[in-house]
Amino acid sequence: MKNKVFIPVLSLATVLLLVFSCHTEKRITETGLVTQKAMTVSAHPLASEVGTAIMQRGGNAVDAAIAVHMALAVVYPQAGNIGGGGFFVIREKDGIYHSLDFREKSPLLSDRDMFLDEEGKPLPEKSQNGHLAAGVPGAVDGMVKAYEKFGSLPWEELIQPAIELAENGFVLTSEEADYFTRVSQNLKKYSTVDPVQFSGKSWHQGDTLIQNQLASTLKRIRDFGRDGFYKGPVAEFILAEMERGNGIITQEDLDTYESSWRQPLLGSYKQYDIITMGPPSSGGIILLQMLGILENYKVSNRGKKYADYLHLKTEMERRIYADRAEYMADADYYPVPVEQLLDKDYLAERFADFDPKRATPSDGINAGSVLALSEETTHFSIVDPLGNAVACTTTLNGGMGSKVVVDGAGFILNNEMDDFSIKPGFPNMFGVLGGEANKIEPGKRMLSSMTPTIIEKDGKLFMVVGTPGGSTIPTSVFQTVVNVIEFDMGMQEAVNEERFHSQWKPDVISYEKEFSELKILDDLKKRGHVLNERSAIGRVDGILMRDDGSMEGGADTRGMDTAVGF
């Protein structure tokens, strides 16, 4: 495909209804985009348009996902990437499930103490910024693997829209301009060659961001597939960047990296079947543990009962995140006891000391006893006209990853090494504690919280959902699922609802500052909870299949997220 793609922007009037309160007197309920055949919901309108245009030309959900992923690498560089990794969860139209792990790996020259000083003290600056922070990128290999198994349109057609967005540029909103102005100095600080495409000016609304180096890299990926990234000029650019910045990624790392098809993690909640991601993601286990406990309780979002639910949810999170620190890691390197962690008897025992009236201090919570067997990310959800569905979460870890732009190649390297336990008991950049299971080992995948999820109801596709947000990812997905299933919300309404998060340590409930129900907050304080107001939690993007056969998109208004369909 040599000519520029015409991508129609499809829109639907927003329907506003005043409905009876859940936990406020009146709530404005927003219905998201409703379409009949197909939909893409992603973090950027241009990427969503690309995905839907691919399906309009006959491509399937995986074709669209590849095109969206590549487009996000251009228009959403703080998280969209070819220098990071992620996970696909795929449901074919006939109910066959797949999951693809293209998570980054630690370089072969890495070691467990590489981020400790001579006295054994952690050096989080090194694990979060600069060349040592980068794991071996998996995104391009993952897209190639997905295409080899499911692709239908020519590969070149899936990459070309991203090339054109990089080469011709895209116009910045005021929010994007402010963001690039803020981060440009850090990109200049940690890159060995000034990335002038980002740092060469102060950005303003209406400016056009052109990324010629990235366009050249994407052309090589278009023309040579995997070898266009892991070999040849792009690989040489990566290795030169490593040498200048004292990094440790080698050609052997690039040659030996391979994404892996894995069995999806399957669970159930009432009449719903949950298809989600297993290790090295902790997100699917956490989601299924929370739903497994919730199934024993009747919850409501009306009045005081909403405080009861938030208290219950927090107590679940404290116990489950303690399990995360102790038992969850790359299952290729550590025997993650998945079956025991999801066992109903185990979950009942974990929650036996739950007090509905009082908070349990996190210092009094440890991981459960099992027998071991021998904030930057982005998500998109896609359903195609045939009923195939993809949930994909991908990441650089922190915003703009390691802050290193590979000179000559124009893409940003991840800082995923911080997702290892750089020292047991020391928190990562999201405040999550890790243990021995998630220690750094050469070639190992770091533990993730990403939770791309597909849900069926009575054997039929019901929901596709996921979010960015670091350690808040599983709890944001959980809340969105509960909002729909238990609180009878539509997709957009469920996504819009204010979120709460807790994770064992620190011993607080974080809540979005937009939440204004003081009675509920006071109720939680009286039970012994410490509350922490914060900015937005997550950017959930979901698709809900409706009873009439149509689908509703939920595009998170906390960002530029957009649903496009037909």
C-alpha positions as CSV (number, residue, x, y, z in Angstrom):
1,M,0.0,0.0,0.0
2,K,1.9,3.1,-1.3
3,N,-0.8,5.7,-1.2
4,K,-2.0,7.4,1.9
5,V,-4.9,5.6,3.5
6,F,-8.2,7.5,3.8
7,I,-9.5,6.8,7.3
8,P,-13.1,8.0,7.9
9,V,-13.8,9.2,11.4
10,L,-17.1,7.7,12.5
11,S,-19.0,9.3,15.3
12,L,-22.3,8.8,17.1
13,A,-24.2,11.4,19.1
14,T,-23.6,11.0,22.8
15,V,-26.8,10.1,24.7
16,L,-27.2,11.7,28.1
17,L,-29.8,10.3,30.5
18,L,-30.6,11.3,34.0
19,V,-31.1,8.2,36.1
20,F,-31.7,7.3,39.7
21,S,-28.7,7.5,41.9
22,C,-26.2,4.7,42.7
23,H,-24.3,6.6,45.4
24,T,-25.2,10.2,44.5
25,E,-28.6,11.9,44.2
26,K,-28.5,12.0,40.5
27,R,-25.9,10.8,38.0
28,I,-25.5,11.7,34.3
29,T,-25.1,8.4,32.4
30,E,-23.2,8.6,29.2
31,T,-23.6,6.0,26.5
32,G,-20.5,5.4,24.4
33,L,-20.2,4.8,20.7
34,V,-22.7,2.1,19.6
35,T,-22.0,0.2,16.4
36,Q,-23.2,-2.9,14.7
37,K,-20.2,-4.7,13.2
38,A,-16.8,-3.7,14.5
39,M,-15.0,-1.4,16.9
40,T,-11.6,-0.3,18.0
41,V,-11.1,1.5,21.3
42,S,-7.5,2.8,22.0
43,A,-5.6,5.6,23.7
44,H,-5.5,7.9,20.7
45,P,-8.1,8.8,18.1
46,L,-5.7,8.3,15.1
47,A,-4.8,4.8,16.2
48,S,-8.4,3.9,16.7
49,E,-9.2,5.2,13.2
50,V,-6.3,3.1,11.8
51,G,-7.6,-0.1,13.4
52,T,-11.2,0.4,12.2
53,A,-10.0,1.3,8.7
54,I,-8.1,-2.0,8.5
55,M,-11.3,-3.9,9.4
56,Q,-13.3,-1.9,6.8
57,R,-10.9,-3.2,4.2
58,G,-11.5,-6.8,5.3
59,G,-8.8,-7.2,7.9
60,N,-9.6,-9.2,11.1
61,A,-9.1,-8.2,14.7
62,V,-5.5,-9.3,14.8
63,D,-4.7,-7.4,11.6
64,A,-6.3,-4.3,13.2
65,A,-4.4,-4.9,16.5
66,I,-1.0,-4.9,14.7
67,A,-1.8,-1.7,12.8
68,V,-3.1,0.0,16.0
69,H,0.0,-1.1,18.0
70,M,2.3,0.4,15.3
71,A,0.3,3.5,15.0
72,L,0.4,4.0,18.8
73,A,4.2,3.8,18.6
74,V,4.0,7.0,16.6
75,V,1.1,9.1,18.0
76,Y,1.4,7.9,21.7
77,P,5.1,7.5,22.2
78,Q,4.9,7.8,26.0
79,A,3.5,4.3,26.0
80,G,2.8,3.0,22.5
81,N,6.0,1.4,21.4
82,I,8.3,-0.8,19.4
83,G,10.9,-0.5,22.2
84,G,8.8,-2.3,24.8
85,G,6.5,-5.3,25.0
86,G,3.1,-6.5,26.2
87,F,0.5,-9.2,26.0
88,F,-2.3,-10.2,23.5
89,V,-5.4,-12.1,24.7
90,I,-7.3,-13.3,21.6
91,R,-10.7,-15.0,21.3
92,E,-11.6,-16.4,17.9
93,K,-15.2,-16.1,16.8
94,D,-15.8,-19.8,17.5
95,G,-14.6,-19.5,21.1
96,I,-11.0,-20.7,20.8
97,Y,-8.6,-18.7,23.1
98,H,-5.0,-17.7,22.7
99,S,-2.6,-15.5,24.6
100,L,0.7,-14.2,23.3
101,D,3.5,-13.1,25.7
102,F,5.8,-10.5,24.1
103,R,7.0,-9.2,27.4
104,E,10.5,-7.8,27.5
105,K,13.4,-9.9,28.8
106,S,16.4,-9.0,31.0
107,P,19.6,-8.9,29.0
108,L,21.9,-11.9,29.2
109,L,24.6,-9.8,30.9
110,S,22.2,-8.8,33.7
111,D,22.6,-10.0,37.3
112,R,20.4,-9.8,40.4
113,D,22.5,-7.1,42.1
114,M,23.0,-4.8,39.1
115,F,21.0,-2.0,40.7
116,L,22.6,-2.2,44.2
117,D,25.6,-0.1,45.4
118,E,28.6,-1.5,47.2
119,E,26.7,-1.6,50.5
120,G,23.8,-3.4,49.0
121,K,21.5,-0.3,48.9
122,P,19.1,0.0,46.0
123,L,19.8,2.4,43.1
124,P,16.3,3.1,41.7
125,E,17.6,5.9,39.5
126,K,19.5,3.3,37.5
127,S,16.6,0.9,37.3
128,Q,14.2,3.6,36.1
129,N,16.2,5.8,33.8
130,G,19.0,5.4,31.3
131,H,20.4,2.5,29.3
132,L,20.6,-0.2,32.1
133,A,16.9,0.2,32.8
134,A,16.0,-1.3,29.4
135,G,14.9,-4.8,28.9
136,V,15.2,-6.5,25.5
137,P,12.2,-5.3,23.4
138,G,9.6,-7.8,22.5
139,A,7.0,-5.7,20.6
140,V,8.1,-6.3,17.0
141,D,8.6,-10.0,17.5
142,G,5.2,-10.2,19.1
143,M,3.5,-8.5,16.2
144,V,5.3,-10.8,13.7
145,K,4.2,-13.9,15.7
146,A,0.6,-12.7,15.9
147,Y,0.6,-12.0,12.1
148,E,2.1,-15.4,11.3
149,K,-0.7,-17.2,13.1
150,F,-3.7,-14.9,12.3
151,G,-2.8,-12.3,9.7
152,S,-5.0,-12.0,6.7
153,L,-4.2,-8.7,4.9
154,P,-0.7,-8.2,3.5
155,W,1.8,-7.3,6.3
156,E,2.9,-4.1,4.5
157,E,-0.7,-2.8,4.7
158,L,-0.7,-3.1,8.4
159,I,2.5,-1.1,8.9
160,Q,2.0,1.6,6.3
161,P,-0.4,3.8,8.3
162,A,2.1,4.1,11.1
163,I,4.8,5.0,8.6
164,E,2.6,7.8,7.1
165,L,1.8,9.1,10.6
166,A,5.5,9.3,11.4
167,E,6.6,10.7,8.0
168,N,3.8,13.2,7.5
169,G,3.4,14.0,11.2
170,F,0.3,14.6,13.3
171,V,-1.1,17.8,14.8
172,L,-0.8,18.1,18.6
173,T,-3.5,19.0,21.0
174,S,-2.7,21.4,23.8
175,E,-2.4,18.5,26.2
176,E,0.0,16.7,23.9
177,A,2.1,19.8,23.4
178,D,2.3,20.5,27.1
179,Y,3.4,16.9,27.7
180,F,6.1,16.8,25.0
181,T,7.4,20.2,26.3
182,R,7.6,18.7,29.9
183,V,9.4,15.5,28.9
184,S,11.7,16.7,26.2
185,Q,14.5,17.7,28.7
186,N,14.5,14.2,30.3
187,L,14.7,12.6,26.8
188,K,17.7,14.9,26.1
189,K,19.3,14.1,29.5
190,Y,19.3,10.3,29.2
191,S,19.8,9.9,25.4
192,T,23.4,9.9,24.2
193,V,22.4,12.0,21.2
194,D,19.9,14.9,21.5
195,P,16.6,13.6,20.1
196,V,15.8,16.9,18.4
197,Q,12.5,15.6,17.0
198,F,11.2,15.9,20.6
199,S,13.6,18.4,22.3
200,G,14.2,20.8,19.4
201,K,11.5,23.2,20.4
202,S,8.8,24.1,22.9
203,W,5.6,22.6,21.7
204,H,2.3,24.4,21.2
205,Q,-1.2,23.4,20.2
206,G,-1.4,23.0,16.5
207,D,2.3,22.0,16.0
208,T,3.0,19.0,13.9
209,L,5.3,16.2,15.3
210,I,7.3,14.6,12.5
211,Q,9.5,11.5,13.3
212,N,11.6,10.7,10.3
213,Q,14.0,8.3,12.0
214,L,11.1,6.3,13.4
215,A,9.5,6.3,9.9
216,S,12.7,4.8,8.5
217,T,12.7,2.1,11.2
218,L,9.0,1.3,10.5
219,K,9.8,1.0,6.8
220,R,12.5,-1.6,7.6
221,I,9.9,-3.5,9.7
222,R,7.4,-3.3,6.8
223,D,10.0,-4.6,4.3
224,F,11.9,-7.2,6.4
225,G,9.5,-8.1,9.2
226,R,11.4,-9.3,12.4
227,D,14.8,-8.9,10.7
228,G,14.0,-5.3,10.0
229,F,14.3,-4.6,13.8
230,Y,16.5,-7.3,15.4
231,K,19.1,-7.3,12.6
232,G,20.6,-4.9,10.1
233,P,20.7,-1.1,10.6
234,V,18.1,-0.9,13.4
235,A,20.0,-3.5,15.5
236,E,23.2,-1.6,14.8
237,F,21.6,1.6,16.1
238,I,20.5,-0.2,19.3
239,L,24.0,-1.6,19.9
240,A,25.6,1.7,19.2
241,E,23.2,3.4,21.7
242,M,24.1,0.7,24.3
243,E,27.8,1.3,23.8
244,R,27.6,5.0,24.1
245,G,25.3,4.8,27.2
246,N,27.0,1.8,29.0
247,G,24.0,-0.4,28.4
248,I,24.2,-4.2,28.2
249,I,21.8,-5.3,25.5
250,T,23.8,-7.3,22.9
251,Q,23.2,-8.7,19.5
252,E,22.9,-12.1,21.1
253,D,19.9,-10.7,23.1
254,L,18.3,-9.4,19.9
255,D,18.9,-12.7,18.1
256,T,17.6,-15.0,20.8
257,Y,14.6,-12.9,21.9
258,E,11.3,-14.8,21.2
259,S,7.8,-14.1,22.2
260,S,5.7,-17.1,23.4
261,W,2.2,-18.4,22.8
262,R,0.9,-19.4,26.2
263,Q,-2.3,-20.9,27.6
264,P,-4.6,-18.1,28.6
265,L,-5.7,-18.1,32.3
266,L,-9.3,-19.2,32.5
267,G,-11.7,-18.6,35.3
268,S,-15.4,-18.0,36.0
269,Y,-17.6,-15.6,37.9
270,K,-21.3,-16.6,38.2
271,Q,-22.4,-17.2,34.6
272,Y,-19.4,-15.4,33.1
273,D,-16.2,-17.0,31.8
274,I,-13.1,-15.0,32.2
275,I,-10.2,-15.3,29.7
276,T,-7.1,-13.3,30.8
277,M,-3.3,-13.3,31.0
278,G,-1.3,-15.6,33.1
279,P,2.4,-15.3,34.3
280,P,4.6,-13.4,33.7
281,S,1.6,-11.1,34.3
282,S,0.2,-11.0,37.8
283,G,-2.9,-9.2,36.6
284,G,-5.0,-12.2,35.5
285,I,-4.3,-14.0,38.8
286,I,-5.2,-10.9,40.8
287,L,-8.4,-10.4,38.9
288,L,-9.5,-14.0,39.3
289,Q,-8.6,-14.0,43.0
290,M,-10.7,-10.9,43.6
291,L,-13.7,-12.2,41.6
292,G,-13.3,-15.6,43.4
293,I,-13.7,-13.9,46.8
294,L,-16.4,-11.4,45.6
295,E,-18.6,-14.3,44.4
296,N,-19.4,-15.0,48.1
297,Y,-20.8,-11.5,48.8
298,K,-23.7,-9.5,47.6
299,V,-22.6,-6.0,46.7
300,S,-24.3,-2.8,45.8
301,N,-23.4,0.7,44.8
302,R,-26.2,2.4,46.6
303,G,-25.6,4.6,49.6
304,K,-23.8,3.1,52.6
305,K,-23.6,-0.3,50.8
306,Y,-21.1,1.3,48.4
307,A,-18.8,1.9,51.3
308,D,-19.3,-1.7,52.3
309,Y,-18.2,-2.7,48.8
310,L,-15.1,-0.4,48.8
311,H,-14.1,-1.8,52.2
312,L,-14.5,-5.3,51.0
313,K,-12.5,-4.6,47.8
314,T,-9.6,-3.0,49.8
315,E,-9.4,-5.9,52.2
316,M,-9.2,-8.3,49.2
317,E,-6.5,-6.2,47.6
318,R,-4.3,-6.1,50.7
319,R,-4.2,-9.9,50.9
320,I,-3.9,-10.6,47.2
321,Y,-1.1,-8.1,46.7
322,A,0.8,-9.7,49.5
323,D,0.5,-13.0,47.5
324,R,1.8,-11.1,44.5
325,A,5.0,-10.1,46.2
326,E,5.7,-13.6,47.4
327,Y,4.6,-16.0,44.6
328,M,4.2,-14.2,41.3
329,A,7.0,-14.1,38.6
330,D,8.0,-15.5,35.2
331,A,6.8,-19.1,35.4
332,D,9.7,-20.1,33.1
333,Y,12.0,-19.3,36.1
334,Y,9.8,-19.8,39.2
335,P,7.1,-22.3,39.9
336,V,4.2,-19.9,40.3
337,P,1.4,-21.8,42.2
338,V,-1.4,-20.6,40.0
339,E,-3.9,-23.4,40.8
340,Q,-3.4,-23.0,44.5
341,L,-3.7,-19.2,44.4
342,L,-7.1,-19.6,42.6
343,D,-8.4,-22.5,44.7
344,K,-11.7,-21.6,46.4
345,D,-10.6,-23.1,49.7
346,Y,-7.4,-21.2,49.7
347,L,-9.3,-17.9,48.9
348,A,-11.8,-18.6,51.7
349,E,-8.9,-19.2,54.1
350,R,-7.1,-16.0,53.0
351,F,-10.3,-14.1,53.7
352,A,-11.4,-15.8,56.9
353,D,-10.2,-12.9,59.1
354,F,-12.1,-10.3,57.2
355,D,-13.9,-7.9,59.5
356,P,-16.7,-6.0,57.6
357,K,-16.5,-3.1,60.1
358,R,-12.7,-2.7,60.5
359,A,-9.7,-2.3,58.3
360,T,-6.9,-4.9,58.7
361,P,-3.5,-3.1,59.0
362,S,-1.2,-4.2,56.2
363,D,1.6,-4.9,58.6
364,G,-0.6,-7.7,60.0
365,I,-1.0,-9.3,56.5
366,N,1.4,-11.8,55.0
367,A,1.2,-14.0,52.0
368,G,-0.9,-17.0,52.3
369,S,0.5,-20.5,52.7
370,V,0.6,-22.6,49.5
371,L,2.6,-25.6,48.5
372,A,4.9,-24.6,45.6
373,L,4.6,-27.0,42.6
374,S,7.7,-28.9,40.8
375,E,1.9,4.4,35.5
376,E,3.1,4.2,31.5
377,T,1.2,1.5,29.6
378,T,-1.6,1.5,27.0
379,H,-4.4,-0.8,26.2
380,F,-6.7,-1.3,23.2
381,S,-9.8,-3.5,22.6
382,I,-10.9,-4.7,19.2
383,V,-13.9,-6.7,17.9
384,D,-14.1,-7.4,14.2
385,P,-17.2,-8.1,12.0
386,L,-16.8,-11.8,12.3
387,G,-16.8,-11.7,16.1
388,N,-13.1,-12.2,16.7
389,A,-11.8,-10.2,19.7
390,V,-8.4,-8.9,20.8
391,A,-7.4,-7.4,24.2
392,C,-3.9,-6.0,24.0
393,T,-1.9,-4.2,26.7
394,T,1.5,-3.0,25.9
395,T,4.0,-0.9,27.8
396,L,7.3,1.0,28.2
397,N,6.7,0.9,31.9
398,G,7.2,4.5,33.0
399,G,6.1,7.5,30.8
400,M,8.6,7.6,28.0
401,G,10.2,4.4,29.4
402,S,14.0,4.8,30.1
403,K,13.9,8.3,28.5
404,V,16.5,6.9,26.0
405,V,15.7,7.6,22.3
406,V,17.8,5.3,20.1
407,D,19.6,7.6,17.8
408,G,19.1,6.7,14.1
409,A,16.1,4.5,14.9
410,G,13.9,7.2,16.6
411,F,12.1,5.0,19.1
412,I,12.2,5.0,22.9
413,L,13.5,2.2,25.0
414,N,11.5,0.7,27.9
415,N,12.5,0.9,31.6
416,E,11.1,-2.6,32.4
417,M,14.1,-3.7,34.5
418,D,12.5,-1.7,37.3
419,D,9.6,-4.3,37.3
420,F,12.0,-6.8,38.8
421,S,12.7,-6.9,42.5
422,I,15.9,-5.0,42.4
423,K,16.1,-6.0,46.1
424,P,13.5,-8.1,48.0
425,G,11.2,-5.8,50.0
426,F,12.2,-2.7,48.1
427,P,9.3,-1.0,46.1
428,N,9.4,-0.4,42.4
429,M,8.3,2.9,40.8
430,F,4.7,2.0,41.4
431,G,5.2,1.3,45.1
432,V,4.8,-2.5,44.6
433,L,7.0,-4.7,46.8
434,G,8.7,-7.7,45.3
435,G,10.3,-10.8,46.6
436,E,12.8,-13.5,45.7
437,A,10.6,-15.0,43.0
438,N,10.9,-11.9,40.9
439,K,14.6,-11.4,41.2
440,I,16.7,-10.4,38.2
441,E,18.1,-13.3,36.2
442,P,19.5,-13.3,32.7
443,G,16.9,-13.9,30.0
444,K,14.0,-13.7,32.5
445,R,10.8,-11.8,31.9
446,M,9.9,-9.3,34.6
447,L,6.7,-9.5,36.5
448,S,3.8,-7.4,35.1
449,S,0.4,-6.2,36.3
450,M,-1.1,-6.0,32.8
451,T,-4.6,-7.5,32.6
452,P,-5.9,-7.8,29.0
453,T,-9.2,-9.6,29.5
454,I,-12.0,-11.1,27.4
455,I,-15.3,-12.1,29.1
456,E,-18.0,-14.5,27.8
457,K,-21.6,-14.8,29.0
458,D,-23.3,-18.1,28.4
459,G,-20.6,-19.0,25.9
460,K,-20.9,-15.8,23.8
461,L,-18.6,-12.8,23.6
462,F,-19.6,-10.3,26.3
463,M,-16.8,-7.9,27.0
464,V,-13.2,-6.9,25.9
465,V,-11.4,-4.8,28.5
466,G,-8.0,-3.6,29.8
467,T,-6.1,-0.6,31.0
468,P,-2.7,1.0,31.7
469,G,-1.8,2.1,35.2
470,G,1.0,0.0,36.7
471,S,0.0,-1.7,39.9
472,T,-3.5,-0.2,39.6
473,I,-4.3,-2.2,36.4
474,P,-5.9,-5.3,37.9
475,T,-8.0,-3.3,40.3
476,S,-9.2,-1.0,37.6
477,V,-10.2,-3.9,35.4
478,F,-11.9,-5.5,38.3
479,Q,-13.9,-2.4,39.1
480,T,-15.0,-2.0,35.5
481,V,-16.1,-5.6,35.3
482,V,-18.1,-5.3,38.6
483,N,-19.6,-2.0,37.4
484,V,-21.1,-3.8,34.4
485,I,-22.0,-7.2,35.9
486,E,-23.1,-6.2,39.4
487,F,-24.1,-2.5,39.1
488,D,-25.8,-2.8,35.7
489,M,-23.8,-0.1,34.0
490,G,-23.1,0.3,30.3
491,M,-19.5,0.3,29.0
492,Q,-18.9,4.0,29.0
493,E,-20.6,4.5,32.3
494,A,-18.5,1.7,33.9
495,V,-15.3,3.3,32.5
496,N,-16.3,6.8,33.7
497,E,-16.9,5.8,37.3
498,E,-14.4,7.1,39.8
499,R,-11.8,4.5,40.9
500,F,-10.3,3.3,44.1
501,H,-7.1,1.3,44.6
502,S,-5.1,-0.4,47.4
503,Q,-2.2,-2.8,47.1
504,W,-1.2,-4.1,50.6
505,K,1.6,-1.6,51.0
506,P,1.6,1.4,51.3
507,D,-1.3,1.0,53.8
508,V,-3.7,3.5,52.1
509,I,-6.7,3.6,49.8
510,S,-6.0,5.9,46.8
511,Y,-9.1,7.5,45.3
512,E,-9.6,9.8,42.4
513,K,-10.0,13.5,43.4
514,E,-13.2,13.7,41.4
515,F,-15.0,11.5,43.9
516,S,-16.9,13.8,46.1
517,E,-19.1,11.6,48.3
518,L,-17.8,12.7,51.7
519,K,-20.1,10.4,53.6
520,I,-18.6,7.4,51.9
521,L,-15.1,8.6,52.5
522,D,-15.9,9.3,56.2
523,D,-17.4,5.8,56.5
524,L,-14.1,4.3,55.2
525,K,-12.1,6.4,57.6
526,K,-14.2,5.3,60.6
527,R,-13.4,1.7,59.7
528,G,-9.7,2.5,60.0
529,H,-8.7,3.2,56.4
530,V,-6.2,5.9,55.5
531,L,-7.3,7.7,52.3
532,N,-5.1,9.3,49.7
533,E,-6.6,11.6,47.1
534,R,-4.8,11.4,43.7
535,S,-5.1,12.1,40.0
536,A,-6.6,9.7,37.5
537,I,-6.3,6.0,38.0
538,G,-6.0,4.0,34.7
539,R,-7.3,4.6,31.2
540,V,-9.8,1.8,30.7
541,D,-10.8,0.9,27.1
542,G,-13.5,-1.6,26.7
543,I,-16.2,-3.0,24.4
544,L,-19.5,-4.4,25.6
545,M,-21.7,-6.6,23.5
546,R,-25.3,-5.6,24.0
547,D,-28.5,-7.7,24.1
548,D,-29.6,-6.5,20.7
549,G,-26.4,-7.6,19.0
550,S,-24.8,-4.2,18.8
551,M,-21.6,-3.2,20.8
552,E,-20.9,-0.2,23.0
553,G,-17.4,1.3,23.3
554,G,-16.1,2.6,26.6
555,A,-13.2,5.1,25.8
556,D,-11.7,6.6,29.0
557,T,-12.3,10.3,29.2
558,R,-9.3,10.5,31.5
559,G,-7.2,10.6,28.4
560,M,-7.6,11.0,24.6
561,D,-9.0,7.5,24.3
562,T,-11.4,7.1,21.5
563,A,-13.8,4.5,20.1
564,V,-14.2,4.2,16.3
565,G,-16.4,1.6,14.6
566,F,-18.9,0.8,11.9
